[in-house]
Amino acid sequence: MEIQKVSIIGLGALGILFGHQLSKNMPKADLRIIADIGRINRYEKEGVFCNGERCDFHFVTPDDACEPADLLIISVKFNGLHGAIRQAKNHVGDHTIIISALNGITSEEIICETYGMDKLLYCVAQGMDAVKMGNKLTYDHMGMLCFGEREPGFISERMKSVAAFFEKTGVPYQLDTEMMKRLWGKFMLNVGVNQTVAVYQSNYGEIQREGEARETMIGAMREVIAISEKEGIPLTEADLAYWLRVLALLSPDGKPSMAQDLEAKRYSEVELFSGAVIKFAEKHGITAPINKQLYESIKKIERLYSVEPIY
């Protein structure tokens, strides 16, 4: 199948980053950005900018009639996932391929409950150092989308279709025949990086060099390795080393979305990270003290939102 019509729901960092790249390489009407009317009015009035360029997006509301998408990209925050699944219903047809660029290890299963596994490719977004401030996104490294089937060991026709489309539109990608391991590896990275940078109120540079913050990050990641062994998708020190090499390529001045959320006094996705690690640890009767401390630190920061003014 040739992918021609694409829909994106979620204009956070990844939605803007990849949406802007696609918009420069396909007809405007064939790339639909799904948003409610309030957001559309704001986007059209204030603009959406990527590395200083105003994005030229075609917006549609969830209720607008349209042809189903050949490819649907879901890039909302986790707390908006259930709403996004409902709002994208007009864009899902018999042959639609869905990929999720969300953090964590659960979004694919949630999407499948509504649309079925036959429409979904597992996906991990990695290597980007995008920073979003209001309606402006900046990045040095676009990163890439890694995707594949849930079952290991083969490259499907759906994978080939998405790869051909990304090749044509200049979106960096990688086909992966071991997506569950990739998904858990990215989860391990997020658990370490996102939370540590947020708690230390720093940036990627702080955890790229030796010191307390980097030790905290690696300790949190090793707690995920211990859990992955219990879950039957065992990560190793070699996987840890791979993801540290990915981290080393990011702009030292950049920072993950969790740190940006806490700075803006927005509630974070901590339940997806240390919250999930703690539950897995309890399930398997093991400890995760570093993630427990990170969880408590982030929750403490968030509790202050109700007593401090938000500017």
N, C-alpha and C positions, 0 to 999 in steps of 0.2 A: 504493500500500500504506500502511495506517495502522500506524505504529509503536506497539506496546503493551508488548512485553517487551524489556527492555534488560539486557545483561550488561556488567560492567566488570571488567577484570583489571588490577591494579596500583593500590595505594592509596598512591602517592606524592602529591606536591602536587596534581597535576592530577586524579588519581583521586578524592581527597577533595573537592577544590573542586567539580568538576562532579557527582560522586556525591551530595554533600550537597544541591546545588541540585535535582537530579532527585528525590531522596528526599522532598522537601517537596511535590512536585507530581505524584506518581503512586503507585499502590498499592504497599505495601511488597513484596509477593510478586512484583511484576512487575519489580523492579530487583534483579538478582542480582549480588553481589560475589564473584568467583571467587578463592579463596585455599586454600592447603593447610591441613590441620587444625591445625598448630602455630601458624600466623598467626591463624587464626580464634579459637583459644583465647586468644591474647594480646589480640586486638582486643576480644573479649567481656569479658575480665577487666579490661583497662586502659582500654577505651574508645578511640574515635577522635573528635577534637574539631575543629570548624571555626569559627573566630571565636568561641570560647567555648561553642558549642553541641555537645552530644554527638550524634554522627551515629547515626541509627536505621537501620542497614543490615541487609539480609537476606543472610547469607553462605551460600555453597555451595562444596563441594570440587570439584575437577576431575572426580572420579569420580561425583558425584551425577547421577542421571538427571534430565533436565529437557527441557522443550520448547525448541527452538532459539530464539535471540534474533532479534528483528526488527532490532535494532541492537547490535553488539558494539563496545565502545570499549576499545582497548588503550592502556594508559598506564603501562607498566612502564619501567624503565631499559633502555637498549639491551642491556646484557649479560644481561638477563632475557628478551629478545624470543623467542628460539627456544623456551625453556621455556614461555612464555606461549602461543605458537601451539599447542603440543601440549596444554596444559592447558585450552584453550578449545574443544577439538574437539566436545564435547557441546553446545555453544551455537551451532554453525554449521550451518545448514540450507540448503535450496535458495534461500531468499529472504532470507537474512541479509545486511545491509549492515554492512561493517566500516570503522571509521575508526581511524587511528593518531594518537595525540597525542605520539609520540616526537619528540625532537630529531633533527637531521640530515636527510639526503636519501636514505636507503637503506631505511628500515623498510618502506615500502610494497612495494618489489620483493621483499623477503624474505617478507613475508606472502603475496604473490601466488604464490610458489613452492608454497605449500601449498593455498591456498584459491581462487586464480584471480583475475584482474583483474575478472571480472564481479561480484564481491562487494565490491570495494573502492572507496571514495571517498578521494581524496587530502585530507589535512587538515593544517592548521597551527594550533597554539594560540598566541595572541599577546596581549600587553597586560596579562597578569596579573603581580602583584607578590607572589605567595604565598611565605611563609616557613614551612617545616616544621621543627619542633623535636620530635623524638621522635614522639609520637602526637598532637601539636597543630599545626594549621595556622592561620595568620593571613594575612589579605590586606586591602588597601584597594580594589584594583581586580580584578574577576573576569576582565577581559579577554574574549576571545571565541574561538570556534572558526570558522575559515574553511575551507570545504571545497568540493570540486568534482571533476569528472572529470579524468582525466589528459589527454585530448584537449581542446584549447581550443575556445572559441567557442560553447558551448551550455549550457543548463540542462536536465539530465535529470530523468526522473520520480523517480529515486532521490534526487537533490538536493532536489526538491520535498517528498518524504516526510520527509526529515530536517529540513528547514527548518520544516515544519508542526509536527513534534514538538517542536523546540526553541522554537518560538513558544508552544506550549501550556504548556511546562514552564518558561519563563522563562530559558532558556539563551541568552546573547548569541551571535549567529552572524553570518556573512556568507557569501553565495554568491559564488564566484569562478570565472570562466570562463577564467582564466589561472593555473591552479594550479601549474604547474611554475615559473613565474616567482615566484609567492608562496613556494613551497617554497625556492627558492634565495635569495630575499630574507631569509627567516627564518633560513636557514643563515648568511648573511652577518652578520646581527645576532648570532646565537649565538656565532659565531667571535670577533666583536669584544667583545661585552659579557661573556659568561660567563667567558671566559678572562682578560680584563683585570681584572675585579673579583676573581677568584680569586687572581691573581698579586699584585695590589696589596693584597690582604686588606682590601677596603673594602666599598662598597655602591654602589647606583645613583647616589647623590648625588655620589660621587667622579667618575663619568664623565659626569654631566649638566652639570658646570661645566668651564670651560676649565682646561687643565693637562696635565701629562705623561700621566696615565692616559687622558684622553680622546683625546689625540693617538695613543697606542698603539692604542686601540680602533679609531679611524677608519682608521689605517694597516693594521691587520689586515683590516678590512672591504674596503678598496680592493684588497687582494691577492685577495680572493674575486671582486671585479668583474673583474679581469684573467683569472681562471680561467673565470668564467662565459662570457666572450666566446669562449673556446676550445671550451667545451662546447656552444655553440649556443643558450644561454639567456641572452643578454647582459643583465646588469644595468647601470645607469647611475648617474651622480651624482644624478639625480632619485630613483632608488630608494633610494640612500643617505640622502638627505634625508628621504624618507618614513619610513624605519625609525628615524632619529634623532628624528623627531617622536613616534613610538610610544614610544621610550625616555623622552622628556621627560615623559610622562604618568605614569610609574611613581613609586611612593613612594620618596623619596630614601633612606629607611632600609631599604628592601628589598634583597634580593640574590638572584642566580640560584642554581640548584641546584648548579652546580659549586662555587661558593664555599662553600655549605653543606656539600657533600661533603668538601671539603678541611679545613674546620674540624672536622668530625667524624672525620677520618682515614679516610674512605672513598675508595676508588679512583674516579676521575672518568671522564667520558665524553670525555676529551681526544682519543682516537683518532677520535671522530666529528667533531671540530672541526679543530684544527690538524693532527692526524694525517692527516685526509682532505685538507686543503689542501696539505700537503707532497707527498702522493702525486699529486694532480692537477698540481701544479707540475712535478714530475719527469716526469710523462707528457707535458706540453706543452713541456718545455725552458725553463721560466721560473723565476724565483726568488720566494721568499716568506719573506724574512728575519725579518719581525716575527712571523709565525706559527711559524717555526722557534724563535725565542727564547722565545715563550710556551710552546711544546711542551716545550722543555728545562727551563724554569722549573717547570712543573707536574710533570714527571717527577721532577725533583730533590726537590720537596716530597714526592711519593709514596714515593720511595725511603727517606725518613726514617721511614716507618711501621714498618719492621722493626727499627729500632734505638731508637725512642722509645716509652715506655710509652703505652698507649691507655687513657684513663680513661673 
